[in-house]
Amino acid sequence: MAKITEEEVLSQLDQCAKDYFFPVLDNGYYYPITSRINCYGDGERWAIIIESFGYNLRAGHHNGAQNCVYVYGNCLSRPLGITNDDFLNCSEDGPEGETFDGWYVFPEAESITLRGEVVKFDLSKENLERRGVIMAEDELTAADLFRSLLPEYREKFLATEEELRVRVPCDIPMILRLDEWHHPDIAGQEKPSENETFKSIAKVLVAADPSLYKLEKKPNNYWTNWPEGGTL
């Protein structure tokens, strides 16, 4: 394999964004909750997996809680971007009964099951305010619930190492993982190649050196920075 270039990485990301295969954090159909970038490379091969966990109210119930996994690279045995197999669910009802009525939380619900673990939740106004949760509507919604659980259970919403590894070659090393970054405004026509985060990631991948990652702009991938998400 020829040595990769920054242009190769960024042009692929730009094309996927143009083809609607790149995460839009203010997607009108998804209430954003959390996200992550996983980067793999050895100087000749590269791969990026971007996770965007949000709630699709049109799917409803637990089907709406989706980690949308976008995959890019030059060493994949799968299509670029996102496929039907890349919508990962992590939740089920708690033992006392149904959690959701559509996308609203049942008043009687007290818990939810996240990847097999029963989790009690507190959706009191006081607890939501402590956690910075701004209610999506007048009634308590699934987005409110998942956002309230972020401090303790964020890892449950994101992909496991096994779920990541089935999407990239098993022997390519992970060299960078980002939980905070400055995401491009894709809906506003900003390209990944114009964005500081992805330009820096391209440098990391070319050199297979995570120390090259630099970010001067304030991270913006936290859900509160994308208030238009889910509002269609």
Biotite code that builds the C-alpha atoms (Angstrom):
import biotite.structure as struc

atoms = struc.array([
    struc.Atom([0.000, 0.000, 0.000], chain_id="A", res_id=1, res_name="MET", atom_name="CA", element="C"),
    struc.Atom([1.228, 3.505, -0.814], chain_id="A", res_id=2, res_name="ALA", atom_name="CA", element="C"),
    struc.Atom([1.781, 5.866, 2.068], chain_id="A", res_id=3, res_name="LYS", atom_name="CA", element="C"),
    struc.Atom([-1.351, 7.813, 2.802], chain_id="A", res_id=4, res_name="ILE", atom_name="CA", element="C"),
    struc.Atom([-1.700, 11.576, 2.474], chain_id="A", res_id=5, res_name="THR", atom_name="CA", element="C"),
    struc.Atom([-3.726, 14.200, 4.307], chain_id="A", res_id=6, res_name="GLU", atom_name="CA", element="C"),
    struc.Atom([-5.499, 15.029, 1.049], chain_id="A", res_id=7, res_name="GLU", atom_name="CA", element="C"),
    struc.Atom([-6.601, 11.395, 0.663], chain_id="A", res_id=8, res_name="GLU", atom_name="CA", element="C"),
    struc.Atom([-8.131, 11.322, 4.130], chain_id="A", res_id=9, res_name="VAL", atom_name="CA", element="C"),
    struc.Atom([-9.853, 14.694, 3.890], chain_id="A", res_id=10, res_name="LEU", atom_name="CA", element="C"),
    struc.Atom([-11.162, 14.229, 0.364], chain_id="A", res_id=11, res_name="SER", atom_name="CA", element="C"),
    struc.Atom([-12.811, 10.946, 1.381], chain_id="A", res_id=12, res_name="GLN", atom_name="CA", element="C"),
    struc.Atom([-14.483, 12.631, 4.355], chain_id="A", res_id=13, res_name="LEU", atom_name="CA", element="C"),
    struc.Atom([-15.629, 15.530, 2.150], chain_id="A", res_id=14, res_name="ASP", atom_name="CA", element="C"),
    struc.Atom([-17.142, 13.157, -0.396], chain_id="A", res_id=15, res_name="GLN", atom_name="CA", element="C"),
    struc.Atom([-18.968, 11.222, 2.316], chain_id="A", res_id=16, res_name="CYS", atom_name="CA", element="C"),
    struc.Atom([-20.307, 14.490, 3.757], chain_id="A", res_id=17, res_name="ALA", atom_name="CA", element="C"),
    struc.Atom([-21.489, 15.480, 0.281], chain_id="A", res_id=18, res_name="LYS", atom_name="CA", element="C"),
    struc.Atom([-23.219, 12.092, -0.026], chain_id="A", res_id=19, res_name="ASP", atom_name="CA", element="C"),
    struc.Atom([-24.915, 12.491, 3.402], chain_id="A", res_id=20, res_name="TYR", atom_name="CA", element="C"),
    struc.Atom([-22.740, 9.810, 5.018], chain_id="A", res_id=21, res_name="PHE", atom_name="CA", element="C"),
    struc.Atom([-21.171, 12.022, 7.684], chain_id="A", res_id=22, res_name="PHE", atom_name="CA", element="C"),
    struc.Atom([-22.619, 12.837, 11.131], chain_id="A", res_id=23, res_name="PRO", atom_name="CA", element="C"),
    struc.Atom([-24.663, 16.018, 11.374], chain_id="A", res_id=24, res_name="VAL", atom_name="CA", element="C"),
    struc.Atom([-24.934, 16.864, 15.058], chain_id="A", res_id=25, res_name="LEU", atom_name="CA", element="C"),
    struc.Atom([-27.937, 19.115, 14.512], chain_id="A", res_id=26, res_name="ASP", atom_name="CA", element="C"),
    struc.Atom([-29.757, 16.532, 12.381], chain_id="A", res_id=27, res_name="ASN", atom_name="CA", element="C"),
    struc.Atom([-33.407, 17.502, 12.594], chain_id="A", res_id=28, res_name="GLY", atom_name="CA", element="C"),
    struc.Atom([-34.472, 13.872, 13.098], chain_id="A", res_id=29, res_name="TYR", atom_name="CA", element="C"),
    struc.Atom([-32.153, 13.100, 16.044], chain_id="A", res_id=30, res_name="TYR", atom_name="CA", element="C"),
    struc.Atom([-31.889, 14.639, 19.475], chain_id="A", res_id=31, res_name="TYR", atom_name="CA", element="C"),
    struc.Atom([-28.100, 14.561, 20.048], chain_id="A", res_id=32, res_name="PRO", atom_name="CA", element="C"),
    struc.Atom([-26.910, 12.945, 23.266], chain_id="A", res_id=33, res_name="ILE", atom_name="CA", element="C"),
    struc.Atom([-23.222, 12.001, 23.010], chain_id="A", res_id=34, res_name="THR", atom_name="CA", element="C"),
    struc.Atom([-20.502, 11.228, 20.469], chain_id="A", res_id=35, res_name="SER", atom_name="CA", element="C"),
    struc.Atom([-16.968, 9.887, 20.029], chain_id="A", res_id=36, res_name="ARG", atom_name="CA", element="C"),
    struc.Atom([-14.236, 9.629, 17.366], chain_id="A", res_id=37, res_name="ILE", atom_name="CA", element="C"),
    struc.Atom([-12.010, 6.522, 17.124], chain_id="A", res_id=38, res_name="ASN", atom_name="CA", element="C"),
    struc.Atom([-8.946, 6.703, 14.843], chain_id="A", res_id=39, res_name="CYS", atom_name="CA", element="C"),
    struc.Atom([-6.828, 3.770, 13.642], chain_id="A", res_id=40, res_name="TYR", atom_name="CA", element="C"),
    struc.Atom([-3.657, 3.747, 11.591], chain_id="A", res_id=41, res_name="GLY", atom_name="CA", element="C"),
    struc.Atom([-0.175, 2.398, 10.909], chain_id="A", res_id=42, res_name="ASP", atom_name="CA", element="C"),
    struc.Atom([1.100, 4.903, 8.338], chain_id="A", res_id=43, res_name="GLY", atom_name="CA", element="C"),
    struc.Atom([-0.169, 2.931, 5.345], chain_id="A", res_id=44, res_name="GLU", atom_name="CA", element="C"),
    struc.Atom([-3.669, 1.983, 6.455], chain_id="A", res_id=45, res_name="ARG", atom_name="CA", element="C"),
    struc.Atom([-6.130, 4.291, 8.180], chain_id="A", res_id=46, res_name="TRP", atom_name="CA", element="C"),
    struc.Atom([-9.665, 4.183, 9.513], chain_id="A", res_id=47, res_name="ALA", atom_name="CA", element="C"),
    struc.Atom([-11.948, 6.534, 11.412], chain_id="A", res_id=48, res_name="ILE", atom_name="CA", element="C"),
    struc.Atom([-15.116, 5.529, 13.256], chain_id="A", res_id=49, res_name="ILE", atom_name="CA", element="C"),
    struc.Atom([-17.365, 8.377, 14.380], chain_id="A", res_id=50, res_name="ILE", atom_name="CA", element="C"),
    struc.Atom([-20.128, 7.504, 16.825], chain_id="A", res_id=51, res_name="GLU", atom_name="CA", element="C"),
    struc.Atom([-23.167, 9.743, 17.205], chain_id="A", res_id=52, res_name="SER", atom_name="CA", element="C"),
    struc.Atom([-25.639, 8.549, 19.838], chain_id="A", res_id=53, res_name="PHE", atom_name="CA", element="C"),
    struc.Atom([-29.003, 10.261, 19.735], chain_id="A", res_id=54, res_name="GLY", atom_name="CA", element="C"),
    struc.Atom([-32.726, 9.712, 19.907], chain_id="A", res_id=55, res_name="TYR", atom_name="CA", element="C"),
    struc.Atom([-34.881, 9.376, 16.788], chain_id="A", res_id=56, res_name="ASN", atom_name="CA", element="C"),
    struc.Atom([-38.377, 10.179, 17.944], chain_id="A", res_id=57, res_name="LEU", atom_name="CA", element="C"),
    struc.Atom([-39.891, 8.792, 14.721], chain_id="A", res_id=58, res_name="ARG", atom_name="CA", element="C"),
    struc.Atom([-38.605, 5.328, 15.634], chain_id="A", res_id=59, res_name="ALA", atom_name="CA", element="C"),
    struc.Atom([-39.921, 5.616, 19.189], chain_id="A", res_id=60, res_name="GLY", atom_name="CA", element="C"),
    struc.Atom([-39.532, 3.400, 22.246], chain_id="A", res_id=61, res_name="HIS", atom_name="CA", element="C"),
    struc.Atom([-36.089, 1.797, 22.589], chain_id="A", res_id=62, res_name="HIS", atom_name="CA", element="C"),
    struc.Atom([-35.672, 1.599, 18.805], chain_id="A", res_id=63, res_name="ASN", atom_name="CA", element="C"),
    struc.Atom([-35.217, 5.361, 18.811], chain_id="A", res_id=64, res_name="GLY", atom_name="CA", element="C"),
    struc.Atom([-32.103, 5.253, 21.006], chain_id="A", res_id=65, res_name="ALA", atom_name="CA", element="C"),
    struc.Atom([-29.472, 4.744, 18.312], chain_id="A", res_id=66, res_name="GLN", atom_name="CA", element="C"),
    struc.Atom([-25.711, 4.963, 18.178], chain_id="A", res_id=67, res_name="ASN", atom_name="CA", element="C"),
    struc.Atom([-25.138, 5.843, 14.530], chain_id="A", res_id=68, res_name="CYS", atom_name="CA", element="C"),
    struc.Atom([-21.687, 4.512, 13.597], chain_id="A", res_id=69, res_name="VAL", atom_name="CA", element="C"),
    struc.Atom([-19.928, 6.078, 10.582], chain_id="A", res_id=70, res_name="TYR", atom_name="CA", element="C"),
    struc.Atom([-16.849, 4.327, 9.186], chain_id="A", res_id=71, res_name="VAL", atom_name="CA", element="C"),
    struc.Atom([-14.140, 5.651, 6.840], chain_id="A", res_id=72, res_name="TYR", atom_name="CA", element="C"),
    struc.Atom([-10.735, 4.454, 5.700], chain_id="A", res_id=73, res_name="GLY", atom_name="CA", element="C"),
    struc.Atom([-8.582, 2.847, 3.020], chain_id="A", res_id=74, res_name="ASN", atom_name="CA", element="C"),
    struc.Atom([-8.570, -0.675, 4.442], chain_id="A", res_id=75, res_name="CYS", atom_name="CA", element="C"),
    struc.Atom([-12.234, -1.553, 4.848], chain_id="A", res_id=76, res_name="LEU", atom_name="CA", element="C"),
    struc.Atom([-14.129, -4.600, 3.658], chain_id="A", res_id=77, res_name="SER", atom_name="CA", element="C"),
    struc.Atom([-17.428, -2.725, 3.883], chain_id="A", res_id=78, res_name="ARG", atom_name="CA", element="C"),
    struc.Atom([-19.020, 0.394, 2.360], chain_id="A", res_id=79, res_name="PRO", atom_name="CA", element="C"),
    struc.Atom([-17.893, 3.830, 3.486], chain_id="A", res_id=80, res_name="LEU", atom_name="CA", element="C"),
    struc.Atom([-20.113, 5.821, 5.797], chain_id="A", res_id=81, res_name="GLY", atom_name="CA", element="C"),
    struc.Atom([-23.108, 4.181, 7.443], chain_id="A", res_id=82, res_name="ILE", atom_name="CA", element="C"),
    struc.Atom([-25.188, 1.102, 6.563], chain_id="A", res_id=83, res_name="THR", atom_name="CA", element="C"),
    struc.Atom([-28.307, -0.475, 8.060], chain_id="A", res_id=84, res_name="ASN", atom_name="CA", element="C"),
    struc.Atom([-26.069, -2.539, 10.347], chain_id="A", res_id=85, res_name="ASP", atom_name="CA", element="C"),
    struc.Atom([-24.503, 0.595, 11.844], chain_id="A", res_id=86, res_name="ASP", atom_name="CA", element="C"),
    struc.Atom([-27.457, 1.684, 13.993], chain_id="A", res_id=87, res_name="PHE", atom_name="CA", element="C"),
    struc.Atom([-26.682, 0.199, 17.399], chain_id="A", res_id=88, res_name="LEU", atom_name="CA", element="C"),
    struc.Atom([-29.211, -0.006, 20.225], chain_id="A", res_id=89, res_name="ASN", atom_name="CA", element="C"),
    struc.Atom([-28.273, -0.239, 23.882], chain_id="A", res_id=90, res_name="CYS", atom_name="CA", element="C"),
    struc.Atom([-31.458, -0.106, 25.958], chain_id="A", res_id=91, res_name="SER", atom_name="CA", element="C"),
    struc.Atom([-34.474, -2.165, 27.012], chain_id="A", res_id=92, res_name="GLU", atom_name="CA", element="C"),
    struc.Atom([-37.321, -1.810, 29.501], chain_id="A", res_id=93, res_name="ASP", atom_name="CA", element="C"),
    struc.Atom([-36.654, -2.028, 33.204], chain_id="A", res_id=94, res_name="GLY", atom_name="CA", element="C"),
    struc.Atom([-38.082, -4.942, 35.254], chain_id="A", res_id=95, res_name="PRO", atom_name="CA", element="C"),
    struc.Atom([-41.154, -2.991, 36.393], chain_id="A", res_id=96, res_name="GLU", atom_name="CA", element="C"),
    struc.Atom([-42.472, -2.531, 32.848], chain_id="A", res_id=97, res_name="GLY", atom_name="CA", element="C"),
    struc.Atom([-42.312, -0.315, 29.793], chain_id="A", res_id=98, res_name="GLU", atom_name="CA", element="C"),
    struc.Atom([-40.054, 2.717, 29.904], chain_id="A", res_id=99, res_name="THR", atom_name="CA", element="C"),
    struc.Atom([-41.550, 4.699, 27.040], chain_id="A", res_id=100, res_name="PHE", atom_name="CA", element="C"),
    struc.Atom([-44.962, 5.580, 25.704], chain_id="A", res_id=101, res_name="ASP", atom_name="CA", element="C"),
    struc.Atom([-43.839, 6.445, 22.189], chain_id="A", res_id=102, res_name="GLY", atom_name="CA", element="C"),
    struc.Atom([-40.959, 8.729, 23.049], chain_id="A", res_id=103, res_name="TRP", atom_name="CA", element="C"),
    struc.Atom([-42.345, 10.005, 26.336], chain_id="A", res_id=104, res_name="TYR", atom_name="CA", element="C"),
    struc.Atom([-41.275, 8.416, 29.604], chain_id="A", res_id=105, res_name="VAL", atom_name="CA", element="C"),
    struc.Atom([-44.076, 6.557, 31.397], chain_id="A", res_id=106, res_name="PHE", atom_name="CA", element="C"),
    struc.Atom([-44.754, 8.314, 34.735], chain_id="A", res_id=107, res_name="PRO", atom_name="CA", element="C"),
    struc.Atom([-44.656, 4.921, 36.467], chain_id="A", res_id=108, res_name="GLU", atom_name="CA", element="C"),
    struc.Atom([-41.240, 3.969, 35.015], chain_id="A", res_id=109, res_name="ALA", atom_name="CA", element="C"),
    struc.Atom([-38.390, 3.870, 37.524], chain_id="A", res_id=110, res_name="GLU", atom_name="CA", element="C"),
    struc.Atom([-35.592, 2.149, 35.631], chain_id="A", res_id=111, res_name="SER", atom_name="CA", element="C"),
    struc.Atom([-34.153, 1.259, 32.250], chain_id="A", res_id=112, res_name="ILE", atom_name="CA", element="C"),
    struc.Atom([-31.894, -1.616, 31.193], chain_id="A", res_id=113, res_name="THR", atom_name="CA", element="C"),
    struc.Atom([-28.625, -0.534, 29.544], chain_id="A", res_id=114, res_name="LEU", atom_name="CA", element="C"),
    struc.Atom([-26.629, -3.368, 27.972], chain_id="A", res_id=115, res_name="ARG", atom_name="CA", element="C"),
    struc.Atom([-28.047, -5.807, 30.514], chain_id="A", res_id=116, res_name="GLY", atom_name="CA", element="C"),
    struc.Atom([-27.643, -3.576, 33.580], chain_id="A", res_id=117, res_name="GLU", atom_name="CA", element="C"),
    struc.Atom([-30.777, -2.306, 35.316], chain_id="A", res_id=118, res_name="VAL", atom_name="CA", element="C"),
    struc.Atom([-30.349, 1.409, 35.989], chain_id="A", res_id=119, res_name="VAL", atom_name="CA", element="C"),
    struc.Atom([-32.604, 3.433, 38.299], chain_id="A", res_id=120, res_name="LYS", atom_name="CA", element="C"),
    struc.Atom([-33.220, 6.983, 37.157], chain_id="A", res_id=121, res_name="PHE", atom_name="CA", element="C"),
    struc.Atom([-34.323, 10.254, 38.720], chain_id="A", res_id=122, res_name="ASP", atom_name="CA", element="C"),
    struc.Atom([-36.166, 12.614, 36.412], chain_id="A", res_id=123, res_name="LEU", atom_name="CA", element="C"),
    struc.Atom([-37.107, 15.134, 39.061], chain_id="A", res_id=124, res_name="SER", atom_name="CA", element="C"),
    struc.Atom([-36.813, 18.766, 38.035], chain_id="A", res_id=125, res_name="LYS", atom_name="CA", element="C"),
    struc.Atom([-34.046, 19.243, 40.606], chain_id="A", res_id=126, res_name="GLU", atom_name="CA", element="C"),
    struc.Atom([-31.931, 16.373, 39.264], chain_id="A", res_id=127, res_name="ASN", atom_name="CA", element="C"),
    struc.Atom([-32.373, 17.451, 35.649], chain_id="A", res_id=128, res_name="LEU", atom_name="CA", element="C"),
    struc.Atom([-31.307, 20.981, 36.512], chain_id="A", res_id=129, res_name="GLU", atom_name="CA", element="C"),
    struc.Atom([-28.231, 19.708, 38.357], chain_id="A", res_id=130, res_name="ARG", atom_name="CA", element="C"),
    struc.Atom([-27.207, 17.832, 35.233], chain_id="A", res_id=131, res_name="ARG", atom_name="CA", element="C"),
    struc.Atom([-27.859, 20.723, 32.881], chain_id="A", res_id=132, res_name="GLY", atom_name="CA", element="C"),
    struc.Atom([-30.698, 18.940, 31.106], chain_id="A", res_id=133, res_name="VAL", atom_name="CA", element="C"),
    struc.Atom([-33.058, 21.264, 29.279], chain_id="A", res_id=134, res_name="ILE", atom_name="CA", element="C"),
    struc.Atom([-36.323, 19.427, 28.723], chain_id="A", res_id=135, res_name="MET", atom_name="CA", element="C"),
    struc.Atom([-37.060, 18.794, 25.063], chain_id="A", res_id=136, res_name="ALA", atom_name="CA", element="C"),
    struc.Atom([-40.816, 19.280, 25.636], chain_id="A", res_id=137, res_name="GLU", atom_name="CA", element="C"),
    struc.Atom([-43.236, 19.944, 28.483], chain_id="A", res_id=138, res_name="ASP", atom_name="CA", element="C"),
    struc.Atom([-43.467, 16.202, 29.167], chain_id="A", res_id=139, res_name="GLU", atom_name="CA", element="C"),
    struc.Atom([-40.418, 14.095, 30.060], chain_id="A", res_id=140, res_name="LEU", atom_name="CA", element="C"),
    struc.Atom([-38.929, 12.509, 26.961], chain_id="A", res_id=141, res_name="THR", atom_name="CA", element="C"),
    struc.Atom([-36.450, 9.794, 26.094], chain_id="A", res_id=142, res_name="ALA", atom_name="CA", element="C"),
    struc.Atom([-33.909, 12.495, 25.225], chain_id="A", res_id=143, res_name="ALA", atom_name="CA", element="C"),
    struc.Atom([-34.258, 13.945, 28.732], chain_id="A", res_id=144, res_name="ASP", atom_name="CA", element="C"),
    struc.Atom([-33.757, 10.490, 30.237], chain_id="A", res_id=145, res_name="LEU", atom_name="CA", element="C"),
    struc.Atom([-30.626, 9.562, 28.288], chain_id="A", res_id=146, res_name="PHE", atom_name="CA", element="C"),
    struc.Atom([-29.100, 13.000, 28.756], chain_id="A", res_id=147, res_name="ARG", atom_name="CA", element="C"),
    struc.Atom([-29.670, 12.754, 32.519], chain_id="A", res_id=148, res_name="SER", atom_name="CA", element="C"),
    struc.Atom([-27.770, 9.454, 32.603], chain_id="A", res_id=149, res_name="LEU", atom_name="CA", element="C"),
    struc.Atom([-24.717, 10.734, 30.691], chain_id="A", res_id=150, res_name="LEU", atom_name="CA", element="C"),
    struc.Atom([-22.448, 11.412, 33.699], chain_id="A", res_id=151, res_name="PRO", atom_name="CA", element="C"),
    struc.Atom([-22.547, 7.820, 34.948], chain_id="A", res_id=152, res_name="GLU", atom_name="CA", element="C"),
    struc.Atom([-23.538, 5.714, 31.939], chain_id="A", res_id=153, res_name="TYR", atom_name="CA", element="C"),
    struc.Atom([-22.096, 7.320, 28.831], chain_id="A", res_id=154, res_name="ARG", atom_name="CA", element="C"),
    struc.Atom([-20.012, 4.236, 27.996], chain_id="A", res_id=155, res_name="GLU", atom_name="CA", element="C"),
    struc.Atom([-23.210, 2.176, 27.808], chain_id="A", res_id=156, res_name="LYS", atom_name="CA", element="C"),
    struc.Atom([-24.454, 4.376, 24.965], chain_id="A", res_id=157, res_name="PHE", atom_name="CA", element="C"),
    struc.Atom([-21.292, 4.013, 22.885], chain_id="A", res_id=158, res_name="LEU", atom_name="CA", element="C"),
    struc.Atom([-19.902, 1.052, 20.953], chain_id="A", res_id=159, res_name="ALA", atom_name="CA", element="C"),
    struc.Atom([-17.971, -1.702, 22.671], chain_id="A", res_id=160, res_name="THR", atom_name="CA", element="C"),
    struc.Atom([-14.472, -2.576, 21.477], chain_id="A", res_id=161, res_name="GLU", atom_name="CA", element="C"),
    struc.Atom([-15.932, -5.695, 19.829], chain_id="A", res_id=162, res_name="GLU", atom_name="CA", element="C"),
    struc.Atom([-18.531, -3.606, 17.978], chain_id="A", res_id=163, res_name="GLU", atom_name="CA", element="C"),
    struc.Atom([-15.798, -1.279, 16.749], chain_id="A", res_id=164, res_name="LEU", atom_name="CA", element="C"),
    struc.Atom([-13.375, -4.026, 15.748], chain_id="A", res_id=165, res_name="ARG", atom_name="CA", element="C"),
    struc.Atom([-15.815, -5.816, 13.446], chain_id="A", res_id=166, res_name="VAL", atom_name="CA", element="C"),
    struc.Atom([-15.776, -2.668, 11.325], chain_id="A", res_id=167, res_name="ARG", atom_name="CA", element="C"),
    struc.Atom([-11.992, -2.292, 10.843], chain_id="A", res_id=168, res_name="VAL", atom_name="CA", element="C"),
    struc.Atom([-9.123, -4.772, 10.345], chain_id="A", res_id=169, res_name="PRO", atom_name="CA", element="C"),
    struc.Atom([-8.363, -6.588, 13.581], chain_id="A", res_id=170, res_name="CYS", atom_name="CA", element="C"),
    struc.Atom([-4.619, -5.805, 13.414], chain_id="A", res_id=171, res_name="ASP", atom_name="CA", element="C"),
    struc.Atom([-4.768, -2.049, 12.777], chain_id="A", res_id=172, res_name="ILE", atom_name="CA", element="C"),
    struc.Atom([-3.897, -0.191, 15.993], chain_id="A", res_id=173, res_name="PRO", atom_name="CA", element="C"),
    struc.Atom([-6.125, 2.436, 17.543], chain_id="A", res_id=174, res_name="MET", atom_name="CA", element="C"),
    struc.Atom([-3.991, 5.570, 17.808], chain_id="A", res_id=175, res_name="ILE", atom_name="CA", element="C"),
    struc.Atom([-6.417, 8.285, 18.884], chain_id="A", res_id=176, res_name="LEU", atom_name="CA", element="C"),
    struc.Atom([-9.786, 8.488, 20.655], chain_id="A", res_id=177, res_name="ARG", atom_name="CA", element="C"),
    struc.Atom([-11.603, 11.799, 21.080], chain_id="A", res_id=178, res_name="LEU", atom_name="CA", element="C"),
    struc.Atom([-14.525, 12.470, 23.397], chain_id="A", res_id=179, res_name="ASP", atom_name="CA", element="C"),
    struc.Atom([-14.355, 16.231, 22.823], chain_id="A", res_id=180, res_name="GLU", atom_name="CA", element="C"),
    struc.Atom([-13.633, 18.040, 19.562], chain_id="A", res_id=181, res_name="TRP", atom_name="CA", element="C"),
    struc.Atom([-14.813, 20.875, 17.343], chain_id="A", res_id=182, res_name="HIS", atom_name="CA", element="C"),
    struc.Atom([-17.281, 19.319, 14.888], chain_id="A", res_id=183, res_name="HIS", atom_name="CA", element="C"),
    struc.Atom([-17.936, 20.861, 11.479], chain_id="A", res_id=184, res_name="PRO", atom_name="CA", element="C"),
    struc.Atom([-21.298, 22.484, 10.803], chain_id="A", res_id=185, res_name="ASP", atom_name="CA", element="C"),
    struc.Atom([-22.245, 20.102, 7.999], chain_id="A", res_id=186, res_name="ILE", atom_name="CA", element="C"),
    struc.Atom([-25.788, 21.505, 7.701], chain_id="A", res_id=187, res_name="ALA", atom_name="CA", element="C"),
    struc.Atom([-24.171, 24.929, 7.287], chain_id="A", res_id=188, res_name="GLY", atom_name="CA", element="C"),
    struc.Atom([-22.075, 23.614, 4.359], chain_id="A", res_id=189, res_name="GLN", atom_name="CA", element="C"),
    struc.Atom([-18.782, 23.405, 6.263], chain_id="A", res_id=190, res_name="GLU", atom_name="CA", element="C"),
    struc.Atom([-16.611, 20.592, 4.887], chain_id="A", res_id=191, res_name="LYS", atom_name="CA", element="C"),
    struc.Atom([-14.565, 18.243, 7.099], chain_id="A", res_id=192, res_name="PRO", atom_name="CA", element="C"),
    struc.Atom([-11.465, 19.415, 5.174], chain_id="A", res_id=193, res_name="SER", atom_name="CA", element="C"),
    struc.Atom([-12.165, 22.977, 6.373], chain_id="A", res_id=194, res_name="GLU", atom_name="CA", element="C"),
    struc.Atom([-12.435, 21.906, 10.000], chain_id="A", res_id=195, res_name="ASN", atom_name="CA", element="C"),
    struc.Atom([-9.518, 22.117, 12.439], chain_id="A", res_id=196, res_name="GLU", atom_name="CA", element="C"),
    struc.Atom([-10.316, 18.802, 14.122], chain_id="A", res_id=197, res_name="THR", atom_name="CA", element="C"),
    struc.Atom([-10.283, 16.712, 10.969], chain_id="A", res_id=198, res_name="PHE", atom_name="CA", element="C"),
    struc.Atom([-7.290, 18.479, 9.470], chain_id="A", res_id=199, res_name="LYS", atom_name="CA", element="C"),
    struc.Atom([-5.404, 17.581, 12.655], chain_id="A", res_id=200, res_name="SER", atom_name="CA", element="C"),
    struc.Atom([-6.695, 13.997, 12.585], chain_id="A", res_id=201, res_name="ILE", atom_name="CA", element="C"),
    struc.Atom([-5.401, 13.663, 9.010], chain_id="A", res_id=202, res_name="ALA", atom_name="CA", element="C"),
    struc.Atom([-1.921, 14.658, 10.192], chain_id="A", res_id=203, res_name="LYS", atom_name="CA", element="C"),
    struc.Atom([-2.112, 12.041, 12.955], chain_id="A", res_id=204, res_name="VAL", atom_name="CA", element="C"),
    struc.Atom([-3.115, 9.319, 10.507], chain_id="A", res_id=205, res_name="LEU", atom_name="CA", element="C"),
    struc.Atom([-0.398, 10.140, 7.967], chain_id="A", res_id=206, res_name="VAL", atom_name="CA", element="C"),
    struc.Atom([2.341, 9.958, 10.605], chain_id="A", res_id=207, res_name="ALA", atom_name="CA", element="C"),
    struc.Atom([0.609, 7.373, 12.828], chain_id="A", res_id=208, res_name="ALA", atom_name="CA", element="C"),
    struc.Atom([1.511, 9.730, 15.664], chain_id="A", res_id=209, res_name="ASP", atom_name="CA", element="C"),
    struc.Atom([-1.235, 10.829, 18.111], chain_id="A", res_id=210, res_name="PRO", atom_name="CA", element="C"),
    struc.Atom([0.987, 13.558, 19.562], chain_id="A", res_id=211, res_name="SER", atom_name="CA", element="C"),
    struc.Atom([0.340, 15.584, 16.387], chain_id="A", res_id=212, res_name="LEU", atom_name="CA", element="C"),
    struc.Atom([-3.291, 16.120, 17.319], chain_id="A", res_id=213, res_name="TYR", atom_name="CA", element="C"),
    struc.Atom([-3.882, 19.765, 18.224], chain_id="A", res_id=214, res_name="LYS", atom_name="CA", element="C"),
    struc.Atom([-7.097, 21.668, 18.816], chain_id="A", res_id=215, res_name="LEU", atom_name="CA", element="C"),
    struc.Atom([-7.222, 25.363, 19.558], chain_id="A", res_id=216, res_name="GLU", atom_name="CA", element="C"),
    struc.Atom([-10.941, 25.896, 19.049], chain_id="A", res_id=217, res_name="LYS", atom_name="CA", element="C"),
    struc.Atom([-13.311, 25.193, 21.916], chain_id="A", res_id=218, res_name="LYS", atom_name="CA", element="C"),
    struc.Atom([-14.906, 21.708, 21.677], chain_id="A", res_id=219, res_name="PRO", atom_name="CA", element="C"),
    struc.Atom([-18.508, 21.895, 20.485], chain_id="A", res_id=220, res_name="ASN", atom_name="CA", element="C"),
    struc.Atom([-19.679, 18.274, 20.160], chain_id="A", res_id=221, res_name="ASN", atom_name="CA", element="C"),
    struc.Atom([-21.632, 18.328, 23.453], chain_id="A", res_id=222, res_name="TYR", atom_name="CA", element="C"),
    struc.Atom([-25.385, 18.134, 22.826], chain_id="A", res_id=223, res_name="TRP", atom_name="CA", element="C"),
    struc.Atom([-26.198, 21.589, 24.229], chain_id="A", res_id=224, res_name="THR", atom_name="CA", element="C"),
    struc.Atom([-24.278, 23.165, 21.330], chain_id="A", res_id=225, res_name="ASN", atom_name="CA", element="C"),
    struc.Atom([-26.708, 21.745, 18.745], chain_id="A", res_id=226, res_name="TRP", atom_name="CA", element="C"),
    struc.Atom([-30.177, 22.933, 19.836], chain_id="A", res_id=227, res_name="PRO", atom_name="CA", element="C"),
    struc.Atom([-31.733, 22.366, 16.410], chain_id="A", res_id=228, res_name="GLU", atom_name="CA", element="C"),
    struc.Atom([-31.123, 18.605, 16.601], chain_id="A", res_id=229, res_name="GLY", atom_name="CA", element="C"),
    struc.Atom([-34.383, 16.636, 16.676], chain_id="A", res_id=230, res_name="GLY", atom_name="CA", element="C"),
    struc.Atom([-36.646, 19.614, 16.089], chain_id="A", res_id=231, res_name="THR", atom_name="CA", element="C"),
    struc.Atom([-38.133, 18.641, 12.713], chain_id="A", res_id=232, res_name="LEU", atom_name="CA", element="C"),
])
